[in-house]
Amino acid sequence: RPIYEACLAVDASSADALTQRELEHTLRDYRRSGVNQPEEIRERIKKLNDELTALDQEFSLNVRADVRSIKLDSASELAGLPEDYIADHPPGDDGKITITTDYPDYVPFSQFAHNDARRFELYCAFKNRGYPKNETILKEILTKRHELANLLGYKNYADYVTETKMVKTPQTVRTFIDEVSRIAKPRAQREYNMLLNRLKQIDPAAEKVGDWQKSYLEELIRQEQFQVDAKEIRTYFQFGHVRDGILKLTGELFGVHYRPWDTPVWAPNVTAYEMLDGDTVIGRFYLDLHPRENKYKHAAHFGLQCGVKGRQLPTAALICNFPGKDDETELMNHSDVETFLHEFGHLLHTLFSGNHEWSRFSGIATELDFVEAPSQMLEEWVWNMQSLSYLALSKDGQPIPADLVKKMVAAKEFGTGLFATHQMFYAATSINFYDCDPATLDLSKTMDQMQLNYSMFEPVADTHMYANFGHLIGYSAMYVTYMWSLVISQDLFSQFEQAGLFDPATAQKYRKIFLAQGGAKDAADLVQDFLGRPYSIEPFAQWLNDDAQ
């Protein structure tokens, strides 16, 4: 409290703009943490925050620990899967084949396995991870966050959490969800009809497509209508070559290079690097890229140390779950390569913006609903022939054929409408869980209703995705962040499309004017500085509509 009062008394009118911004944000954050409240309320806020930290950790631990599996009776139930996947899943001592809910098992099985009943069984196991323990924990988190918001003077937690974002209010979130849904729904309906028509070729009695069938049917259509076979594509993506290629690609694009960093690591297979601009080290990072027991199950970037000008270097880690743990020639899905580059985009943002005098503005210090935009834009490089020359090489040394890349590009946007509407289902669930009094909230009914309102796929009975939907904890009411950022990323990418994906002037402008600023400006101002105009939803709408033609 004395520090808050001292800051409150500071006259920064003659200070530079960044120092004034530091003071404004400091006072705002003190207020939002309750420092200006009476002691009794501050004590309650502290207790709530301590309890929420423990609950958040318990929720995540329950998901990580709850690795479920199905048992296949014979290898015939692996029909449709890549040969290397089949080889990696031999029968156990009981003669049965175990398929787990870990991503390296789950994703290919959902995409390629011909056996619909087994796909459904694995889907249900995947969607029920963490249940029922996390249902109780999520309710506790919602209740305590609601009380916390009330103590701080907000109607609910959604009001509290949106205040410091680009969206500013829950109503802006709802309006955006409905607008994206309106733009995407016609395309989503056409794509759904394509899936249903393909399903009827397998099951003439089919009347609707289940959520567990989506990935499989999309893959069939990509193979048959676009002549794109994900199993063929993955033969060009060896883990070790992809990792080295991402380092080379990003280094050449942004004018930096990397070298090994001799430092202790926390597990085998974790590697460490330094990023250099010329002879100067400007950042350090760890790559922890393979699954292991009790490890975080998703792919994410974590900032470990803020960079401070002249004092300390930014340090970060990528925590992922890719193949290649014991054999660097092990194959990755193209979607894994896209995920890798996406997360590496966050790492670049952290390292390039790590040279500020105020640590608050170092790293990914922009508004939360903007943080995904730079990484989403970088994903576009995995669809370009020139950049794929860095990443794609078969085990016999053959580069990926240009005609295959053309087919991939032609097919890549199939399913975009379905994706956008399903994302709006997640975003609507997120805002509705927090924009209310949790005492009145039924988790299952609310999530099912949001799925009916926005997704093309109906809820599956007896599944409880909210029990493993970690973004309900991390993003809370702001899952809309992903699509909000995607809309802006399409606008950012337009500059590279016009100049060329490897245009050095555009890349340096993007690095210096945009990434290096960290949180020194509001995100809307950073975008305007780079684009020369305010951001707009129109490029996103045009992208969807043009692609649907």
C-alpha positions in Angstrom: 0.0 0.0 0.0 2.8 2.6 0.8 4.3 1.9 -2.7 0.9 2.4 -4.3 0.4 5.7 -2.5 3.9 6.8 -3.4 3.2 6.1 -7.1 -0.1 7.9 -6.8 1.8 11.0 -5.6 4.2 11.0 -8.5 3.9 13.8 -11.0 5.1 12.3 -14.3 3.9 15.2 -16.5 7.4 16.0 -17.5 8.6 12.4 -18.0 8.9 10.7 -21.4 5.9 8.9 -22.9 7.1 5.4 -22.0 7.6 6.4 -18.3 4.2 8.0 -18.2 2.7 4.8 -19.7 4.6 2.8 -17.0 3.1 4.8 -14.3 -0.4 4.7 -15.7 -0.2 0.9 -16.1 1.3 0.5 -12.6 -1.5 2.5 -11.0 -4.1 0.6 -13.0 -2.7 -2.8 -12.0 -2.5 -1.8 -8.4 -6.2 -0.9 -8.5 -7.1 -4.1 -10.3 -5.2 -6.1 -7.7 -7.1 -4.4 -4.8 -4.2 -2.5 -3.3 -6.5 0.6 -2.9 -9.1 -1.5 -0.9 -9.5 -1.6 2.9 -7.2 -4.1 4.7 -10.0 -6.6 5.3 -10.8 -6.8 1.6 -7.2 -7.0 0.7 -6.8 -10.0 2.9 -9.7 -11.7 1.3 -8.4 -11.0 -2.2 -5.0 -12.5 -1.2 -6.7 -15.6 0.1 -8.8 -16.0 -3.1 -5.7 -15.5 -5.3 -3.8 -18.2 -3.3 -6.7 -20.6 -3.6 -7.1 -19.9 -7.3 -3.4 -20.6 -8.0 -3.7 -24.0 -6.3 -6.9 -24.8 -8.1 -5.5 -23.8 -11.5 -2.5 -26.1 -10.9 -4.7 -28.9 -9.8 -6.9 -28.6 -12.9 -3.9 -28.8 -15.2 -2.4 -31.6 -13.3 -5.6 -33.6 -13.5 -5.6 -33.3 -17.3 -1.9 -34.2 -17.6 -2.3 -37.2 -15.3 -5.5 -38.5 -16.9 -4.1 -40.3 -20.0 -6.9 -42.6 -21.1 -6.7 -45.3 -23.7 -8.7 -47.7 -25.9 -7.8 -51.3 -26.7 -7.9 -52.6 -30.2 -8.5 -56.3 -30.7 -6.4 -56.6 -33.8 -4.2 -54.7 -36.3 -7.1 -54.6 -38.7 -8.6 -51.8 -36.6 -5.5 -49.7 -37.5 -6.6 -49.8 -41.2 -6.0 -46.4 -42.8 -3.2 -45.3 -40.5 0.4 -44.6 -41.7 2.8 -47.5 -41.7 5.1 -45.9 -39.2 2.1 -45.3 -36.8 1.2 -49.0 -37.1 4.8 -50.1 -36.5 4.9 -47.9 -33.4 1.7 -49.6 -32.0 2.4 -53.4 -31.8 0.1 -55.7 -29.7 0.9 -55.9 -26.0 1.2 -59.1 -24.0 -2.6 -59.4 -24.0 -2.6 -59.3 -27.8 -4.4 -56.0 -27.8 -3.2 -52.7 -29.2 -3.3 -49.6 -27.0 -4.1 -46.2 -28.4 -3.9 -43.4 -25.8 -5.4 -39.9 -25.6 -1.9 -38.3 -25.9 -1.7 -36.1 -29.0 0.8 -38.2 -31.0 -1.7 -41.1 -30.7 -5.0 -39.2 -30.8 -4.5 -36.9 -33.7 -3.4 -39.4 -36.4 -6.0 -41.9 -35.3 -8.8 -39.3 -35.5 -7.6 -38.3 -39.0 -6.8 -41.6 -40.6 -8.5 -44.6 -38.9 -11.2 -46.1 -41.0 -13.0 -47.7 -38.0 -15.7 -45.2 -37.1 -16.6 -47.0 -33.8 -13.1 -46.9 -32.6 -12.7 -43.2 -33.5 -15.8 -42.5 -31.6 -14.5 -44.4 -28.6 -11.2 -42.6 -28.6 -13.0 -39.2 -29.1 -15.1 -39.8 -26.0 -12.1 -40.8 -23.9 -10.3 -37.7 -25.1 -13.2 -35.3 -24.3 -13.6 -36.8 -20.9 -10.0 -36.3 -19.6 -10.1 -34.7 -16.2 -13.7 -35.6 -15.6 -15.3 -35.7 -13.0 -12.6 -34.2 -10.8 -12.2 -31.0 -12.9 -15.9 -30.3 -13.0 -15.8 -29.6 -9.3 -12.6 -27.7 -9.6 -13.8 -25.6 -12.5 -17.0 -24.6 -10.5 -14.7 -23.6 -7.6 -12.6 -21.5 -9.9 -15.6 -19.8 -11.5 -17.1 -19.0 -8.1 -13.9 -17.6 -6.6 -13.1 -15.5 -9.7 -16.6 -14.1 -9.5 -16.2 -13.2 -5.9 -12.8 -11.6 -6.6 -14.3 -9.5 -9.4 -17.1 -8.3 -7.1 -14.6 -7.3 -4.4 -12.7 -5.2 -7.0 -15.9 -3.4 -8.0 -16.8 -5.4 -11.2 -20.2 -7.0 -12.0 -18.5 -10.3 -12.9 -15.1 -11.8 -13.9 -15.8 -11.1 -17.6 -16.1 -7.4 -16.9 -12.9 -7.6 -15.0 -10.8 -9.5 -17.5 -11.9 -7.7 -20.7 -11.1 -4.2 -19.3 -7.4 -4.4 -20.2 -7.9 -6.1 -23.6 -8.4 -4.7 -27.0 -12.1 -5.7 -26.8 -12.6 -3.6 -23.5 -16.1 -5.1 -22.7 -17.9 -8.5 -22.8 -20.5 -7.0 -25.2 -17.7 -6.4 -27.7 -16.8 -10.1 -27.4 -20.4 -11.1 -28.0 -20.7 -8.8 -31.0 -17.5 -10.1 -32.5 -18.5 -13.7 -32.0 -21.8 -13.1 -33.8 -20.1 -11.1 -36.6 -17.5 -13.8 -37.3 -20.3 -16.5 -37.2 -22.3 -14.5 -39.7 -19.4 -14.2 -42.0 -18.3 -17.9 -41.7 -21.7 -19.6 -41.5 -22.5 -19.8 -45.3 -19.1 -21.3 -46.0 -19.4 -23.7 -43.0 -22.7 -24.9 -44.2 -21.3 -25.7 -47.7 -18.4 -27.6 -46.1 -20.6 -29.5 -43.8 -22.7 -30.6 -46.7 -19.6 -31.9 -48.4 -18.7 -33.9 -45.3 -22.2 -35.3 -45.1 -22.3 -36.3 -48.8 -19.0 -38.1 -48.3 -20.2 -39.8 -45.2 -23.3 -41.1 -47.1 -21.0 -42.9 -49.5 -19.8 -44.9 -46.5 -23.1 -45.0 -44.7 -26.1 -44.3 -46.9 -28.4 -44.0 -43.9 -26.3 -41.2 -42.3 -28.3 -38.0 -41.6 -25.7 -35.9 -39.8 -21.9 -35.7 -39.3 -20.5 -36.3 -35.8 -17.7 -34.2 -34.3 -15.6 -37.3 -34.1 -16.0 -37.9 -37.9 -14.9 -34.4 -39.0 -11.2 -34.9 -39.2 -11.5 -38.2 -41.0 -14.0 -37.0 -43.6 -12.0 -33.8 -44.2 -8.9 -36.0 -44.9 -10.8 -38.2 -47.3 -12.1 -35.1 -49.2 -8.6 -33.6 -49.3 -7.3 -36.9 -50.8 -10.1 -37.4 -53.3 -11.0 -33.8 -54.4 -7.7 -32.1 -53.9 -5.4 -35.2 -54.4 -3.8 -34.3 -51.1 -2.8 -37.2 -48.9 -1.5 -36.2 -45.4 0.3 -39.6 -45.1 2.3 -38.7 -48.2 2.9 -35.1 -47.0 4.3 -36.3 -43.7 7.0 -38.3 -45.4 8.7 -35.0 -46.1 8.7 -33.7 -42.5 11.4 -35.4 -40.4 11.6 -33.9 -36.9 15.3 -33.0 -36.9 15.2 -31.4 -40.3 12.1 -29.4 -39.4 13.7 -28.1 -36.2 16.9 -27.1 -38.0 14.9 -25.6 -40.9 12.8 -23.4 -38.6 16.0 -22.0 -37.1 17.5 -21.3 -40.5 14.3 -19.9 -42.0 13.6 -17.5 -39.1 17.2 -16.5 -38.9 17.5 -15.5 -42.5 14.1 -13.8 -42.5 14.8 -11.6 -39.6 18.5 -11.2 -39.8 19.6 -13.2 -36.8 21.4 -16.5 -36.2 21.4 -19.2 -33.5 24.1 -21.2 -31.6 23.9 -23.9 -28.9 23.8 -22.5 -25.4 25.8 -24.5 -22.8 23.5 -24.5 -19.8 21.8 -27.1 -17.6 18.5 -28.5 -18.8 15.7 -30.2 -16.9 15.3 -33.4 -18.9 16.9 -35.5 -21.6 16.1 -34.3 -25.2 15.8 -30.6 -24.0 18.1 -28.4 -26.0 19.1 -24.7 -25.4 20.1 -22.0 -27.9 21.2 -18.4 -28.0 19.9 -15.9 -30.6 22.5 -13.4 -32.0 22.2 -10.3 -34.0 25.6 -10.1 -35.6 28.0 -10.8 -32.7 25.6 -9.7 -30.0 23.5 -12.2 -28.0 20.0 -10.8 -27.8 18.1 -13.7 -26.3 18.2 -17.3 -25.1 15.7 -20.2 -25.2 15.0 -23.9 -24.5 13.3 -26.4 -26.8 11.5 -29.1 -24.9 9.7 -30.8 -27.8 8.8 -34.4 -27.0 6.3 -36.1 -24.8 7.2 -37.7 -21.4 5.4 -38.9 -18.4 3.5 -36.1 -16.5 4.6 -33.4 -18.9 2.3 -30.6 -20.1 0.3 -32.2 -22.9 -0.1 -29.3 -25.4 2.2 -27.0 -27.3 3.0 -23.6 -25.8 5.5 -20.9 -25.4 6.6 -19.8 -21.9 8.5 -16.6 -21.1 11.1 -17.4 -18.4 12.8 -14.1 -18.0 12.0 -10.6 -19.2 14.7 -8.8 -21.1 15.8 -5.5 -19.5 18.0 -3.1 -21.5 21.6 -3.4 -20.4 20.7 -5.7 -17.5 19.4 -9.1 -18.5 18.5 -11.0 -21.7 15.1 -12.4 -22.5 14.8 -16.1 -22.0 11.9 -18.4 -23.1 11.0 -22.0 -23.6 8.9 -23.9 -26.1 7.1 -26.9 -24.5 5.6 -29.2 -27.2 4.8 -32.9 -27.8 6.2 -33.7 -31.2 7.5 -37.1 -32.5 11.2 -37.6 -32.8 12.2 -38.2 -29.1 14.4 -41.3 -29.9 14.8 -40.8 -33.6 15.2 -37.4 -35.3 14.1 -38.8 -38.6 10.7 -39.6 -37.1 7.9 -38.1 -39.2 5.7 -35.2 -38.3 2.3 -34.2 -39.6 2.3 -31.0 -41.6 -0.1 -29.6 -38.9 2.7 -30.3 -36.3 5.1 -28.3 -38.4 2.6 -25.4 -38.5 2.2 -25.7 -34.7 6.0 -25.6 -34.3 6.3 -22.5 -36.3 3.4 -20.9 -34.6 5.0 -21.4 -31.1 8.3 -20.3 -32.5 6.6 -17.1 -33.5 5.8 -16.4 -29.8 9.4 -17.1 -29.0 10.6 -14.6 -31.6 8.2 -12.0 -30.2 9.6 -12.5 -26.7 13.3 -12.3 -27.8 12.9 -9.4 -30.2 11.1 -7.3 -27.7 13.5 -7.9 -24.8 15.4 -4.6 -24.9 13.2 -2.2 -23.0 14.2 -0.1 -19.9 10.8 -1.0 -18.3 10.4 -4.8 -17.9 6.6 -4.4 -18.0 6.9 -3.7 -21.8 9.4 -6.5 -22.5 8.3 -9.7 -24.2 4.8 -10.5 -25.3 3.4 -7.6 -23.2 0.5 -6.6 -25.5 -3.1 -7.1 -24.7 -4.0 -10.7 -24.3 -6.5 -10.7 -27.2 -3.7 -9.7 -29.5 -0.9 -12.0 -28.5 -1.7 -14.8 -31.0 -1.7 -12.5 -34.1 2.1 -12.5 -34.8 2.3 -16.3 -34.5 -0.8 -16.9 -36.6 0.7 -14.8 -39.3 3.9 -16.8 -39.2 2.0 -20.0 -39.9 1.5 -18.8 -43.5 5.2 -19.6 -44.1 4.5 -23.4 -44.0 2.4 -23.1 -47.1 5.0 -21.4 -49.3 7.3 -23.4 -51.6 10.3 -21.2 -50.9 10.0 -21.6 -47.1 9.1 -25.3 -47.3 12.5 -25.8 -49.0 13.9 -25.1 -45.5 11.6 -27.6 -43.8 10.7 -30.5 -46.0 13.0 -33.3 -47.0 12.2 -37.0 -47.4 14.4 -39.7 -45.7 16.0 -40.4 -49.1 16.9 -36.8 -49.5 14.2 -35.7 -51.9 12.7 -32.2 -51.5 8.9 -31.8 -51.4 7.6 -31.6 -55.0 6.3 -28.3 -56.2 3.1 -29.8 -57.6 2.4 -31.4 -54.2 2.8 -28.0 -52.5 0.4 -26.5 -55.0 -2.2 -29.1 -54.1 -1.6 -28.5 -50.4 -2.2 -24.8 -50.9 -5.4 -25.5 -52.9 -6.7 -27.8 -50.2 -5.6 -25.9 -47.1 -8.6 -23.7 -46.7 -11.1 -26.5 -47.0 -12.8 -26.6 -43.6 -12.0 -23.0 -42.7 -15.7 -22.2 -42.3 -16.3 -25.2 -40.1 -13.2 -24.2 -38.1 -14.3 -20.6 -37.6 -17.8 -21.5 -36.4 -16.4 -24.2 -34.0 -14.0 -21.6 -32.6 -17.0 -19.3 -32.0 -18.6 -22.1 -30.1 -15.5 -22.3 -27.8 -15.4 -18.5 -27.5 -19.1 -18.3 -26.7 -18.7 -21.0 -24.0 -15.8 -19.0 -22.5 -17.6 -15.7 -22.3 -20.8 -17.3 -21.0 -19.0 -19.2 -18.2 -17.7 -15.9 -16.9 -20.3 -13.3 -17.8 -22.8 -14.4 -15.2 -23.2 -15.4 -11.6 -21.7 -19.0 -11.4 -24.3 -20.0 -8.9 -26.8 -20.0 -11.8 -24.5 -21.8 -14.3 -24.9 -25.3 -15.5 -21.6 -26.2 -17.2 -22.9 -29.0 -19.4 -26.1 -27.3 -20.5 -24.4 -24.0 -21.2 -21.6 -25.6 -23.3 -24.1 -27.8 -25.2 -26.2 -24.8 -26.0 -23.3 -22.8 -27.2 -22.3 -25.7 -29.5 -25.9 -25.9 -30.9 -25.8 -22.1 -31.4 -22.5 -21.8 -33.2 -21.0 -25.1 -34.3 -22.1 -27.2 -37.2 -21.6 -30.3 -35.0 -24.0 -31.3 -32.3 -22.9 -32.1 -28.7 -21.9 -35.7 -28.0 -23.7 -37.1 -25.0 -21.8 -38.0 -21.9 -18.7 -36.0 -22.9 -17.4 -33.2 -20.7 -14.8 -31.2 -22.7 -14.9 -28.3 -20.1 -13.1 -30.7 -17.7 -10.0 -30.6 -19.9 -10.4 -27.3 -21.8 -7.4 -25.6 -20.2 -8.1 -22.3 -22.0 -11.1 -21.8 -19.7 -8.5 -21.4 -17.0 -5.8 -19.6 -18.8 -7.9 -17.3 -21.1 -10.9 -17.4 -18.8 -13.6 -15.3 -20.6 -11.2 -14.4 -23.4 -11.0 -17.5 -25.6 -12.1 -15.2 -28.3 -8.5 -14.1 -28.3 -7.6 -16.7 -30.9 -10.1 -15.6 -33.6 -9.7 -11.9 -32.7 -6.0 -12.3 -33.3 -6.6 -14.3 -36.5 -8.6 -11.5 -38.0 -5.8 -9.1 -37.3 -3.1 -11.5 -38.5 -4.8 -11.7 -41.9 -4.5 -8.0 -42.2 -0.8 -8.1 -41.1 0.0 -10.8 -43.6 -1.3 -8.7 -46.5 1.9 -6.6 -46.3 4.1 -9.7 -46.8 1.8 -10.9 -49.6 2.3 -7.6 -51.5 6.0 -7.4 -50.9 7.0 -11.1 -50.9 7.3 -13.5 -47.9 11.1 -13.1 -47.8 11.3 -9.4 -48.5 14.0 -8.1 -46.2 12.6 -4.6 -45.9 9.1 -5.8 -44.9 10.6 -8.4 -42.4 12.8 -5.8 -40.8 10.0 -3.2 -40.6 7.8 -5.9 -39.0 10.6 -6.9 -36.5 11.6 -3.3 -35.5 8.2 -1.4 -35.7 6.0 -4.2 -34.5 7.7 -7.1 -32.7 10.4 -5.2 -30.9 8.0 -2.8 -29.4 6.6 -5.4 -27.0 4.0 -3.6 -24.9 5.4 -0.1 -25.4 2.2 0.9 -27.3 -1.4 -0.3 -27.4 -1.8 -3.2 -29.9 -4.1 -1.1 -32.1 -1.4 1.5 -32.4 1.3 -1.1 -33.3 -0.9 -2.5 -36.0 -1.6 0.9 -37.4 2.1 1.8 -37.4 2.9 -1.3 -39.5 -0.1 -1.2 -41.8 -0.3 2.6 -42.1 -4.0 2.4 -41.2 -6.3 0.9 -38.5 -6.9 -2.9 -38.6 -10.1 -4.2 -40.2 -12.2 -7.3 -40.3 -12.6 -6.9 -44.1 -9.4 -8.8 -45.1 -10.6 -11.7 -43.1 -14.1 -11.7 -44.6 -12.5 -11.4 -48.1 -10.1 -14.2 -47.4 -13.1 -16.5 -46.4 -15.3 -15.4 -49.3 -12.6 -15.4 -52.0 -11.4 -18.8 -50.9 -14.9 -20.2 -51.0 -15.4 -19.3 -54.6 
